[in-house]
Amino acid sequence: MCCSPDNANVRPQKTQFVDPWLVNPPWQNYSSMVRETSDAANAESEVERRHHMTSALYFGIAALEAFLNQKFRAFFIQKQSEEEVMKALRYTSLMDKVKKWPKQLHSSEMAITPAVHDTIAEFNDLRASLTHAKTRGHDVYATLEQANPELVLDTIAQFIVRFHEADQSRYPYWIFGWNYLNPNPTGYEIILLNDQQFVCSLSSLGVRIPSGHGWEEDWKNKTMKSFNGYIQIRDHLQSVKHCEPKHTEFPLQPKLCQRWWAKEHHRSCGAVLRAPSQKNAV
């Protein structure tokens, strides 16, 4: 086959593999924070707890800033140059992003209390003190030992949900800390799916969701756009003693998993193939 002059020097480009874990920095950092807060709460020694609490603070602040940066870029990229956007992302302090950017990005006021802003500032200051140690260290670690891992998680989650509530957009399902465990022949990974799949998973976990034309969308718009809806789902998921039920007919189907990072948990979760007699086992 003859090549035209324009195509003679064209070479096929090698497809570059992109790790699915890296496609969404807010999700990546938030999920890591969830894991570290859980490990901190279950730590068996102070050294182990300090390690996981430090990591939880790193990932929590990173998740919050990545979330705000993502929203800022999406809003302003059509109005400002790339250089202007990057300058704002790079040189605006975290607390200015937290306090000022929501007012720029949507017209409705965020229903967030000054106490939440203060808590974020305290966590950010503690993270900075741990990263750029300037004291003898005893005072910093004394503060770290008093830090509550659940408060770190709840504070970051509340801010993100309140942001979506003011924006009248749906908050992401991963805000609950659960992820879809995706089994494959060699192991497991977590993947991002859509909120429609999340609704199906919630239904299998006992959440009553109306079915029928338009009803599911109405439920999502009512429940996944409000802080009260978030609290309802969060409390339900906290009361559930198992992950999304598995089916032997679909051994490679992703399933919503609470302890998605624990390898020992993978043996009993994530659509693992089971014998017929164990079909309904959870």
BAMARMAR-299786 format. One record per residue (C-alpha): x, y, z. Coordinates in Angstrom, 2 decimals. Layout:
% BAMARMAR-299786
ATOM      east     north        up
ATOM         X         Y         Z
...
% end
This chain:
% BAMARMAR-299786
ATOM      east     north        up
ATOM      0.00      0.00      0.00
ATOM      1.34      3.42     -0.95
ATOM      1.78      6.15      1.63
ATOM      1.02      9.75      0.88
ATOM      3.80     12.27      1.62
ATOM      1.79     13.60      4.55
ATOM      1.52     10.19      6.14
ATOM      4.94      8.79      5.25
ATOM      6.57      9.82      8.51
ATOM      3.62      9.11     10.75
ATOM      4.36      6.40     13.30
ATOM      1.82      4.67     15.49
ATOM      2.01      6.00     19.02
ATOM      2.40      3.64     21.93
ATOM     -0.60      3.56     24.20
ATOM      0.36      4.82     27.63
ATOM     -1.07      2.92     30.58
ATOM     -2.77      5.13     33.14
ATOM     -3.25      3.67     36.60
ATOM     -6.97      4.05     37.45
ATOM     -5.94      4.97     40.99
ATOM     -4.46      8.24     39.67
ATOM     -7.42      9.58     37.70
ATOM     -8.98     11.54     40.55
ATOM     -6.68     13.10     43.18
ATOM     -9.50     14.03     45.62
ATOM    -10.74     10.42     45.60
ATOM     -7.23      9.02     45.87
ATOM     -6.26     11.18     48.85
ATOM     -9.64     10.91     50.56
ATOM     -9.58      7.12     50.31
ATOM     -6.08      7.06     51.74
ATOM     -7.26      9.27     54.61
ATOM    -10.10      6.83     55.32
ATOM     -7.65      3.95     55.53
ATOM     -5.25      5.83     57.81
ATOM     -7.98      7.05     60.19
ATOM     -9.24      3.48     60.51
ATOM     -5.74      2.17     61.19
ATOM     -5.12      4.97     63.71
ATOM     -8.32      4.12     65.58
ATOM     -7.30      0.45     65.74
ATOM     -3.60      0.95     66.44
ATOM     -2.13     -1.25     69.16
ATOM      0.68      1.09     70.21
ATOM      1.28      4.83     70.47
ATOM      4.06      4.66     67.88
ATOM      1.72      2.96     65.41
ATOM     -1.08      5.41     66.20
ATOM      1.17      8.45     65.67
ATOM      2.28      7.04     62.34
ATOM     -1.26      6.57     61.06
ATOM     -2.54      9.87     62.50
ATOM      0.28     11.75     60.77
ATOM     -0.61     10.03     57.49
ATOM     -4.32     10.76     58.04
ATOM     -3.56     14.47     58.42
ATOM     -1.38     14.49     55.31
ATOM     -3.99     12.74     53.17
ATOM     -6.94     14.64     54.67
ATOM     -5.49     18.08     53.90
ATOM     -4.32     16.82     50.48
ATOM     -7.85     15.57     49.71
ATOM     -9.44     18.87     50.71
ATOM     -7.01     20.97     48.68
ATOM     -7.22     18.65     45.66
ATOM    -11.02     18.91     45.81
ATOM    -10.99     22.71     45.92
ATOM     -8.33     22.93     43.20
ATOM    -10.39     20.64     40.97
ATOM    -13.53     22.75     41.46
ATOM    -11.65     26.03     40.96
ATOM    -10.06     24.82     37.73
ATOM    -13.35     23.51     36.32
ATOM    -15.07     26.84     37.06
ATOM    -12.39     29.30     35.89
ATOM    -10.62     27.49     33.07
ATOM    -13.06     28.96     30.52
ATOM    -12.74     32.44     31.97
ATOM     -9.03     32.74     32.70
ATOM     -5.82     31.67     31.08
ATOM     -4.00     28.54     32.17
ATOM     -1.29     30.74     33.62
ATOM     -3.79     32.67     35.75
ATOM     -5.47     29.50     36.97
ATOM     -2.15     27.90     37.88
ATOM     -1.05     31.04     39.72
ATOM     -4.20     30.97     41.86
ATOM     -3.86     27.23     42.54
ATOM     -0.20     27.52     43.45
ATOM     -0.07     30.72     45.53
ATOM     -3.42     30.81     47.35
ATOM     -3.13     29.49     50.90
ATOM     -5.25     26.54     51.94
ATOM     -7.36     28.54     54.39
ATOM     -8.04     31.21     51.79
ATOM     -9.19     28.44     49.45
ATOM    -11.40     27.03     52.21
ATOM    -12.94     30.34     53.25
ATOM    -13.01     32.40     50.04
ATOM    -13.25     30.08     47.06
ATOM    -16.70     28.60     47.79
ATOM    -18.19     32.10     47.58
ATOM    -16.59     32.54     44.16
ATOM    -17.61     29.15     42.83
ATOM    -21.32     29.20     43.61
ATOM    -23.91     31.79     44.56
ATOM    -25.44     29.96     47.54
ATOM    -23.83     30.29     50.95
ATOM    -22.23     27.14     52.35
ATOM    -23.92     25.99     55.56
ATOM    -20.60     25.57     57.29
ATOM    -19.88     26.78     60.81
ATOM    -16.82     28.77     61.89
ATOM    -15.97     25.81     64.13
ATOM    -15.39     23.63     61.04
ATOM    -13.08     26.27     59.57
ATOM    -11.21     26.42     62.88
ATOM    -10.86     22.64     62.99
ATOM     -9.50     22.55     59.44
ATOM     -7.02     25.30     60.36
ATOM     -5.90     23.35     63.45
ATOM     -5.37     20.16     61.45
ATOM     -3.50     22.07     58.75
ATOM     -1.26     23.76     61.31
ATOM     -0.54     20.42     62.98
ATOM      0.28     18.84     59.63
ATOM      2.64     21.72     58.84
ATOM      4.33     21.42     62.24
ATOM      4.91     17.72     61.66
ATOM      6.24     18.34     58.15
ATOM      8.44     21.33     58.96
ATOM      9.52     20.56     62.51
ATOM     10.89     23.65     64.28
ATOM     10.38     22.88     67.96
ATOM     11.96     20.20     70.13
ATOM      9.10     17.96     68.99
ATOM      7.50     17.04     72.31
ATOM      4.74     19.63     72.08
ATOM      3.85     18.69     68.50
ATOM      3.51     15.00     69.32
ATOM      1.54     15.79     72.45
ATOM     -0.97     17.59     70.22
ATOM     -0.92     14.73     67.73
ATOM     -1.70     12.20     70.46
ATOM     -4.83     14.19     71.32
ATOM     -6.04     14.32     67.72
ATOM     -9.20     12.35     67.01
ATOM     -9.07     10.30     63.77
ATOM    -12.85     10.31     63.44
ATOM    -12.90     14.10     63.67
ATOM    -10.39     14.35     60.82
ATOM    -12.61     12.20     58.61
ATOM    -15.88     13.86     59.64
ATOM    -14.50     17.38     59.14
ATOM    -13.22     16.79     55.61
ATOM    -16.38     14.88     54.66
ATOM    -18.64     17.61     56.01
ATOM    -16.86     20.34     54.07
ATOM    -17.08     18.44     50.78
ATOM    -20.75     17.54     51.28
ATOM    -21.66     21.09     52.31
ATOM    -19.89     22.39     49.21
ATOM    -22.01     20.16     46.97
ATOM    -25.14     21.09     48.91
ATOM    -24.53     24.79     48.24
ATOM    -23.68     24.00     44.63
ATOM    -26.77     21.80     44.29
ATOM    -24.66     19.05     42.78
ATOM    -24.40     15.44     43.92
ATOM    -21.61     14.59     46.29
ATOM    -19.46     11.57     45.27
ATOM    -20.30      8.18     46.75
ATOM    -16.72      7.70     47.94
ATOM    -17.34     10.34     50.61
ATOM    -18.56      7.47     52.81
ATOM    -15.15      5.80     52.65
ATOM    -16.44      2.70     50.85
ATOM    -14.96      1.73     47.49
ATOM    -15.71     -0.72     44.71
ATOM    -13.43     -3.72     44.97
ATOM    -12.69     -4.99     41.50
ATOM    -11.47     -8.60     41.45
ATOM     -9.30     -9.88     38.63
ATOM     -7.43    -13.14     38.03
ATOM     -4.31    -11.88     39.81
ATOM     -5.69     -9.85     42.69
ATOM     -7.84     -6.87     43.55
ATOM     -7.95     -3.15     42.90
ATOM    -10.43     -0.39     43.59
ATOM    -12.16      1.46     40.80
ATOM    -14.39      4.49     40.36
ATOM    -17.95      3.80     39.25
ATOM    -21.00      6.03     38.87
ATOM    -23.66      6.95     41.39
ATOM    -26.23      4.77     39.61
ATOM    -24.17      1.71     40.54
ATOM    -23.93      3.10     44.07
ATOM    -27.73      3.27     44.26
ATOM    -27.94     -0.40     43.26
ATOM    -25.38     -1.26     45.92
ATOM    -27.25      0.68     48.59
ATOM    -30.43     -1.16     47.69
ATOM    -28.70     -4.52     48.19
ATOM    -27.44     -3.24     51.55
ATOM    -30.94     -2.52     52.79
ATOM    -31.54      1.12     51.84
ATOM    -35.10      1.56     50.59
ATOM    -34.89      3.33     47.24
ATOM    -37.97      3.79     45.01
ATOM    -37.71      2.10     41.65
ATOM    -39.32      3.12     38.43
ATOM    -39.01      5.75     35.75
ATOM    -37.51      8.92     37.22
ATOM    -37.93      7.89     40.84
ATOM    -34.34      6.83     41.35
ATOM    -33.13     10.11     39.87
ATOM    -35.46     12.02     42.19
ATOM    -34.08     10.06     45.15
ATOM    -30.50     10.83     44.14
ATOM    -31.27     14.52     43.66
ATOM    -32.92     14.69     47.07
ATOM    -30.54     12.52     49.08
ATOM    -27.17     12.98     47.38
ATOM    -27.36     16.77     47.27
ATOM    -27.99     17.43     50.94
ATOM    -26.09     17.09     54.18
ATOM    -29.12     15.45     55.83
ATOM    -29.17     12.85     53.07
ATOM    -25.48     12.22     53.62
ATOM    -26.04     11.68     57.35
ATOM    -28.84      9.18     56.66
ATOM    -26.72      7.07     54.31
ATOM    -23.62      7.38     56.50
ATOM    -25.48      6.15     59.57
ATOM    -26.99      3.26     57.65
ATOM    -23.63      2.15     56.25
ATOM    -22.08      2.36     59.72
ATOM    -24.78      0.02     61.02
ATOM    -24.21     -2.58     58.29
ATOM    -22.10     -5.53     59.40
ATOM    -21.12     -6.74     55.94
ATOM    -20.18     -5.46     52.51
ATOM    -22.33     -5.66     49.39
ATOM    -23.58     -9.25     48.97
ATOM    -21.76    -11.44     46.48
ATOM    -23.15    -13.65     43.71
ATOM    -21.45    -16.76     42.40
ATOM    -22.97    -16.13     38.95
ATOM    -20.88    -12.95     38.59
ATOM    -17.51    -13.64     40.24
ATOM    -15.75    -10.65     38.67
ATOM    -18.45     -8.07     39.31
ATOM    -17.20     -5.08     41.37
ATOM    -18.81     -4.85     44.79
ATOM    -19.02     -2.01     47.30
ATOM    -16.56     -2.76     50.09
ATOM    -15.95     -1.12     53.45
ATOM    -12.46     -2.48     54.17
ATOM    -11.22     -2.40     50.60
ATOM     -7.55     -1.98     51.64
ATOM     -7.34     -5.12     53.82
ATOM     -5.94     -8.10     51.92
ATOM     -7.25    -10.57     54.48
ATOM    -10.72     -9.12     53.92
ATOM    -10.54     -9.71     50.16
ATOM    -11.04    -13.44     50.68
ATOM    -14.58    -12.81     51.85
ATOM    -15.46     -9.74     49.82
ATOM    -15.42     -8.32     46.32
ATOM    -17.51    -10.93     44.48
ATOM    -15.21    -13.82     45.34
ATOM    -16.37    -17.01     43.67
ATOM    -18.22    -19.30     46.09
ATOM    -19.68    -22.78     46.04
ATOM    -23.43    -23.05     45.33
ATOM    -24.12    -23.97     48.96
ATOM    -22.58    -20.66     50.01
ATOM    -24.42    -18.53     47.51
ATOM    -26.03    -16.26     50.10
ATOM    -23.07    -16.07     52.42
ATOM    -21.92    -12.60     53.38
% end
